Every structure is written in structure tokens, then in C-alpha cells.
Amino acid sequence: MKKLTALLLAVVMVVGLTACGGAKEDVNAKSEGVMTHAEYTAAALDAEVTIEAYVQATQSWWDNKIVAYLQDGDGAYFAYNMACTEADAAKLVPGTKIRVKGYKAEYAGEVEIIDGTFEILEGNYVAEAADLTSLLGTDDMIKHQNEFASFKGLKVEASKDADGNEVPFLYKWNGSGAEGDDVYFNVSVNGKTYTFLVESYLCGKDTDVYKAAQNLKVGDTIDVEGFVYWYDGINPHITGITVK
């Protein structure tokens, strides 16, 4: 009788948790044989890796491949050109949990997973933007590579186009592009200047952030959100811009 009572009580507790939104998911829990973020970070380049994390965003699907920004509670990952059908690409909405198998690689300082395959798992998690403004210009910044982050109180600095004119942004890194290409812009904080961009495969020309970048003016003060991408130094992929 006592065992039956205990069992009924356990059932009631589970039902109660479900009715109140369910037990909080452990976003750092890993299946057997899956690396923690620390183990992934410690792995050698070219090593085979298996991780589990949550999709935060994807770039445009193309040629049966997709690029994904992934994160768990301990850190983030960048999966470059994972094998992916168009049907599966539609399932990789923000919050979706996936297991990725591939190889750890590095390109211009950006650590990524290449030659990857994935499978969709049960679970959901969308990271809040961590304010990393104070880490700009520090050695600790790279520890947050690929995380979803915010940077606040930035001043828009002039870029120079191909003719040497000062402009608030460039299409492509050198100004050789046109509308629809990546939008690069310079910002400064605490006496140092950084180059941020709106990656067109992530946020195309019809998105609010792309249009906001096109409307920037030199001297504007802005807050931004985006992913801490790396290209010979911090080069964030911006997904939101607020002009103060």
C-alpha cells in the first residue's frame, strides 16, 4: 500500500509539473559519448567531435548544406556547411536541439565544425543575449566566440569607400559590393574601433537589421545584438541594431 501511495504521489508531481510548464530543461545535459563544451574547446584541431546544442539561427540553405549558430548553457558552436536536406533545413528553427558529428577546424581564428551531419533531438532552448560590451578589447572575449551577445553604447565610425570617401557603411568588406551583399560598419567604444557586419546569408536585405545598417550615420550611438563570430579578431554577425 505504501509503495502504491508513493507511486501515485510521483505521478501527481509529474502531472503538476507539466501543468505548470514542466520541469526546467538542463540545457547542458549530454548523451553518452557527447562532448561537453569544455571538452570540445580542449579538443585538437582536425579531431572528430560530437556535440549537442540548440539552434540559435541558421544561414540560408543552399546546395544541401546549411550553416548553424548553436549554443548550450556553457558556450557556443559554429557548424559550417552541415549536410542538410531542404526539408530538414525548415525544421532548424531557433531553439531546436540537435546532435552534430563532424571535425573541429579553424579559419582565420574562427573555430568551427566542418563536414558535419546532424540529427534532431527532443528539447528547446533559446539563449538570451549576454552583454559583453566590457569584454571588447580583452583577451577574454574569444572565450565567448559564437555566443549570442549584445554590445551597448557603440559609436558609429566612418569607413572609407573605394574612392576614399568617408561613409557610414560598406557593401562587402572593401566596398566593392552592392545592396544584397554583406553590410560592414565600424564602431568604437572605450577608444578602440571594431568592424561589425550584417551577414546577408543570415539577415538578408529585406530584414529590419539590414535596413537599419543601411540607415546608419557616422556619429550615431547604437546598441546591437548578434553572434560573436571571429575573422582575424572579433567580427560579429549582427542581428539587431537600435539607434539611441
Secondary structure in CASP SS format (residue, H / E / C, confidence):
PFRMAT SS
TARGET T0000
AUTHOR 0000-0000-0000
METHOD secondary structure of the structure
MODEL  1
M C 1.00
K H 1.00
K H 1.00
L H 1.00
T H 1.00
A H 1.00
L H 1.00
L H 1.00
L H 1.00
A H 1.00
V H 1.00
V H 1.00
M H 1.00
V H 1.00
V H 1.00
G H 1.00
L H 1.00
T H 1.00
A H 1.00
C C 1.00
G C 1.00
G C 1.00
A C 1.00
K C 1.00
E C 1.00
D C 1.00
V C 1.00
N C 1.00
A C 1.00
K C 1.00
S C 1.00
E C 1.00
G C 1.00
V C 1.00
M C 1.00
T C 1.00
H H 1.00
A H 1.00
E H 1.00
Y H 1.00
T H 1.00
A H 1.00
A C 1.00
A C 1.00
L C 1.00
D C 1.00
A C 1.00
E E 1.00
V E 1.00
T E 1.00
I E 1.00
E E 1.00
A E 1.00
Y E 1.00
V E 1.00
Q E 1.00
A E 1.00
T E 1.00
Q C 1.00
S C 1.00
W C 1.00
W E 1.00
D C 1.00
N C 1.00
K E 1.00
I E 1.00
V E 1.00
A E 1.00
Y E 1.00
L E 1.00
Q E 1.00
D C 1.00
G C 1.00
D C 1.00
G C 1.00
A E 1.00
Y E 1.00
F E 1.00
A E 1.00
Y E 1.00
N E 1.00
M E 1.00
A E 1.00
C C 1.00
T C 1.00
E H 1.00
A H 1.00
D H 1.00
A H 1.00
A C 1.00
K C 1.00
L C 1.00
V C 1.00
P C 1.00
G C 1.00
T E 1.00
K E 1.00
I E 1.00
R E 1.00
V E 1.00
K E 1.00
G E 1.00
Y E 1.00
K E 1.00
A E 1.00
E E 1.00
Y E 1.00
A C 1.00
G C 1.00
E E 1.00
V E 1.00
E E 1.00
I E 1.00
I E 1.00
D E 1.00
G E 1.00
T E 1.00
F E 1.00
E E 1.00
I E 1.00
L E 1.00
E E 1.00
G E 1.00
N E 1.00
Y C 1.00
V C 1.00
A C 1.00
E C 1.00
A C 1.00
A E 1.00
D E 1.00
L C 1.00
T H 1.00
S H 1.00
L H 1.00
L C 1.00
G C 1.00
T C 1.00
D H 1.00
D H 1.00
M H 1.00
I H 1.00
K H 1.00
H H 1.00
Q C 1.00
N C 1.00
E C 1.00
F E 1.00
A E 1.00
S E 1.00
F E 1.00
K E 1.00
G E 1.00
L E 1.00
K E 1.00
V E 1.00
E E 1.00
A C 1.00
S E 1.00
K E 1.00
D C 1.00
A C 1.00
D C 1.00
G C 1.00
N C 1.00
E E 1.00
V E 1.00
P C 1.00
F C 1.00
L E 1.00
Y E 1.00
K C 1.00
W C 1.00
N C 1.00
G C 1.00
S C 1.00
G C 1.00
A C 1.00
E C 1.00
G C 1.00
D C 1.00
D C 1.00
V E 1.00
Y E 1.00
F E 1.00
N E 1.00
V E 1.00
S E 1.00
V E 1.00
N C 1.00
G C 1.00
K E 1.00
T E 1.00
Y E 1.00
T E 1.00
F E 1.00
L E 1.00
V E 1.00
E C 1.00
S C 1.00
Y C 1.00
L C 1.00
C C 1.00
G C 1.00
K C 1.00
D C 1.00
T C 1.00
D H 1.00
V H 1.00
Y H 1.00
K H 1.00
A H 1.00
A H 1.00
Q H 1.00
N C 1.00
L C 1.00
K C 1.00
V C 1.00
G C 1.00
D C 1.00
T E 1.00
I E 1.00
D E 1.00
V E 1.00
E E 1.00
G E 1.00
F E 1.00
V C 1.00
Y C 1.00
W E 1.00
Y C 1.00
D C 1.00
G C 1.00
I E 1.00
N C 1.00
P C 1.00
H E 1.00
I E 1.00
T E 1.00
G E 1.00
I E 1.00
T E 1.00
V E 1.00
K C 1.00
END
